[in-house]
Amino acid sequence: MSVLALQLAGPLQSWGSTARFARRTTENAPTKSGVIGLLAAAQGLERDADLSDLAALRFGVRVDQQGTRIRDFQTAHHAETDDAMPISERYYLSDAVFVAAVQGEGELIAELYDAVRAPRFLPYLGRRSCPPSRPVELGVHADADLEDVLRDEPWRAAAWHQRQRRQEATVELQVITEPGRGGDSGGSPGDTLRDQPLSFDPRHRRYALRTLRRATVRVANPHGRPVHTHTADQRHGAPAHDPTSVLEGARCS
């Protein structure tokens, strides 16, 4: 099995798994249906194409930069009658960064890598109004495991975000995967999400429930600066810092 790693970063992202009339929400991390849709678009597949090979890929995502949830309102009018349509309430993730990965047969993974490097249809992060701000492809890992790739991939958060956490030499990131064909892949007991794509045909979109496993991994912070304690300073021969030493011998007036 091979693994294709993807970088999903942009000013706005929106990964919906449910939609109720004029209210369009977003999950906190990319959905499998959204990423499979991105890959299908890169291949140039039409919406009524057979998705069975893509849907069978094992999927996982790492939350490198959680981002901020924001809400937007949109209005529209009928072109012919100029009648106002109901206000649409839409949610997005702002300044979020994720590392996603799909695992499958080497030939298909290689085809998908070529497709995202030269996509037939432009990729977007959940909605057409959400273009990526960085190259999507990160590379192919031959004979690799999904969890290993998500654990070993460098931290992809924005440099300003990494500097905000510069006191941490390593950071803990959430990883969301689905169980492998052999069973449980570890992590917390599974949740379910209706984002397993069956058909993107606009006449009858269909999705199935999918089991999720949540875990955490630690990755290096390239902007991290380890904090030295007094004990560590003394162990390396440096004098310990005592902020009250300037008060020695002083008398209160």
C-alpha positions in Angstrom: 0.0 0.0 0.0 1.1 3.6 -0.7 0.0 6.8 0.9 -0.6 10.2 -0.7 -0.1 13.2 1.7 -2.0 16.4 1.0 -1.7 19.9 2.4 -5.0 21.7 2.9 -4.4 25.4 3.7 -6.3 28.5 2.7 -7.9 31.7 4.0 -11.2 29.9 4.2 -12.3 26.2 4.3 -15.7 24.6 4.7 -16.2 20.9 5.1 -19.9 20.2 5.5 -21.3 16.8 6.3 -24.9 18.0 6.9 -27.0 20.7 5.3 -30.4 21.8 6.5 -32.1 24.1 4.0 -30.4 27.5 4.2 -28.0 26.6 7.0 -24.6 25.2 5.8 -22.3 24.2 8.6 -18.7 22.9 8.6 -16.9 20.2 10.5 -13.7 21.0 12.4 -11.6 19.0 10.0 -11.8 18.0 6.4 -14.3 15.3 5.5 -13.6 12.2 3.5 -16.3 13.2 1.0 -14.7 16.6 0.5 -11.2 15.3 0.0 -12.4 12.6 -2.4 -14.3 15.2 -4.3 -11.1 17.2 -4.6 -9.2 14.2 -5.9 -12.1 13.3 -8.3 -12.0 16.9 -9.7 -8.3 16.8 -10.1 -8.7 13.6 -12.2 -11.4 15.4 -14.3 -14.2 13.0 -13.3 -17.8 14.2 -13.8 -20.2 14.3 -10.9 -22.0 11.1 -12.0 -18.8 9.1 -12.4 -18.2 5.8 -10.6 -16.5 6.7 -7.3 -16.0 3.1 -5.9 -12.1 3.1 -6.3 -11.7 6.5 -4.6 -14.3 5.8 -1.9 -12.4 2.6 -1.0 -9.3 4.6 -0.1 -8.5 4.7 3.6 -8.5 8.3 4.8 -7.0 10.3 7.7 -6.3 13.9 8.6 -4.1 15.7 11.1 -5.1 19.1 12.5 -2.0 21.3 12.2 -3.7 24.6 12.7 -7.2 24.6 14.0 -8.3 27.9 12.7 -11.3 30.0 13.7 -14.9 29.3 12.9 -16.7 32.2 11.3 -20.3 32.8 10.1 -21.4 34.5 6.9 -24.8 35.5 5.5 -25.6 35.4 1.8 -28.6 36.8 -0.1 -29.8 36.1 -3.6 -32.6 37.1 -6.0 -34.4 35.2 -8.7 -33.0 36.4 -12.0 -36.4 36.5 -13.7 -38.8 37.7 -11.0 -36.2 39.6 -8.8 -37.9 38.0 -5.8 -35.7 37.7 -2.7 -34.6 34.2 -1.7 -34.2 33.1 2.0 -31.0 34.3 3.6 -28.3 31.6 3.6 -26.3 31.1 6.8 -22.8 29.6 6.0 -20.0 28.6 8.3 -16.2 28.5 7.5 -12.9 27.8 9.1 -10.5 30.7 8.8 -6.7 30.3 8.7 -6.8 26.6 9.2 -4.2 24.1 8.1 -4.5 20.3 7.8 -2.5 17.4 6.5 -4.7 14.8 4.9 -3.7 11.4 3.6 -5.3 8.6 1.6 -4.0 5.1 1.5 -4.5 2.6 -1.4 -2.9 0.6 -4.1 0.3 2.1 -5.5 -0.9 2.6 -9.1 -4.0 4.5 -8.1 -2.0 6.6 -5.5 0.5 7.5 -8.3 -2.3 8.5 -10.6 -3.8 10.8 -7.9 -0.5 12.4 -7.2 -0.1 13.3 -10.9 -3.6 14.6 -11.0 -3.3 17.0 -8.0 0.0 18.3 -9.5 -1.8 19.1 -12.8 -5.5 19.1 -12.0 -8.1 19.0 -14.7 -10.5 21.0 -12.5 -9.2 23.4 -10.0 -9.2 22.1 -6.4 -11.0 23.9 -3.6 -11.3 23.3 0.1 -14.8 22.2 0.5 -16.5 24.9 -1.4 -15.7 26.7 -4.7 -15.2 30.0 -2.9 -12.4 28.4 -0.9 -9.2 28.0 -3.0 -6.0 26.6 -1.5 -3.2 29.1 -0.7 -0.4 26.5 -1.0 0.4 23.5 -3.3 -1.9 20.7 -2.3 0.4 17.7 -3.0 3.0 16.8 -0.4 4.3 13.5 -1.9 3.8 9.8 -2.1 5.0 7.3 0.5 5.5 3.9 -1.0 4.9 0.8 1.3 3.8 3.1 4.1 1.1 3.1 6.7 -1.4 5.9 7.1 -0.7 6.6 10.7 3.0 6.7 10.2 2.7 9.3 7.5 0.5 11.5 9.6 2.9 11.2 12.5 6.1 11.8 10.6 5.0 14.7 8.3 6.6 18.0 9.4 4.3 20.5 11.1 2.6 22.5 8.4 1.1 25.3 10.5 1.8 28.9 9.4 5.2 30.3 10.6 3.4 33.0 12.7 1.4 30.2 14.4 4.5 28.2 15.1 6.2 31.3 16.6 3.2 31.8 18.9 4.1 28.4 20.4 7.8 28.9 20.4 8.1 27.9 24.0 7.2 24.4 22.9 9.9 22.3 21.3 7.2 19.8 20.2 3.5 20.2 19.8 0.6 17.8 20.2 -1.7 17.5 17.2 -5.0 15.7 16.8 -5.2 12.9 14.2 -8.5 11.5 12.9 -8.4 8.2 10.9 -10.7 5.4 10.0 -10.0 1.8 11.0 -7.9 -0.2 8.5 -9.1 -3.3 6.8 -7.6 -5.4 9.6 -9.7 -3.8 12.3 -9.1 -1.1 14.9 -6.2 1.2 14.3 -6.0 2.4 17.9 -7.0 5.7 19.4 -10.2 6.6 21.2 -13.5 4.7 20.7 -15.0 5.6 17.3 -17.4 8.3 16.4 -19.4 8.2 13.2 -19.8 10.8 10.5 -22.0 10.6 7.3 -19.3 11.5 4.9 -18.5 8.2 3.1 -19.2 9.2 -0.5 -21.4 6.9 -2.6 -22.5 9.3 -5.4 -21.8 13.0 -6.2 -24.6 13.0 -8.8 -26.5 16.3 -8.1 -29.8 14.5 -8.8 -29.2 12.2 -5.9 -26.1 12.7 -3.7 -25.6 9.8 -1.3 -23.3 9.4 1.7 -22.9 6.6 4.2 -21.8 6.5 7.8 -18.1 6.2 8.5 -16.3 5.3 11.7 -13.6 7.7 13.1 -10.7 7.1 15.4 -9.2 10.0 17.3 -5.6 10.1 18.6 -2.8 12.5 19.1 0.8 12.7 17.8 3.7 14.9 18.8 5.7 16.7 16.1 8.7 19.1 16.2 8.2 22.8 16.3 10.8 24.4 13.9 10.4 27.7 15.8 10.5 26.1 19.2 13.0 27.2 21.9 13.3 24.9 24.9 12.9 26.6 28.2 15.8 26.0 30.7 15.0 25.6 34.3 17.3 26.7 37.2 18.3 23.1 37.8 19.3 22.6 34.2 21.4 25.9 34.3 23.2 24.7 37.4 23.9 21.3 35.8 25.6 22.9 32.8 27.7 25.2 35.0 25.7 28.4 34.5 24.8 30.5 37.6 21.2 30.2 38.7 19.1 33.3 38.3 17.8 34.7 41.6 15.6 37.8 41.1 15.7 38.7 44.8 19.5 38.9 45.0 19.4 42.7 44.4 17.5 43.1 47.7 20.2 41.5 49.8 21.3 43.9 52.5 18.6 46.4 51.8 16.6 47.8 54.7 13.0 49.0 54.5 12.6 52.7 55.4 
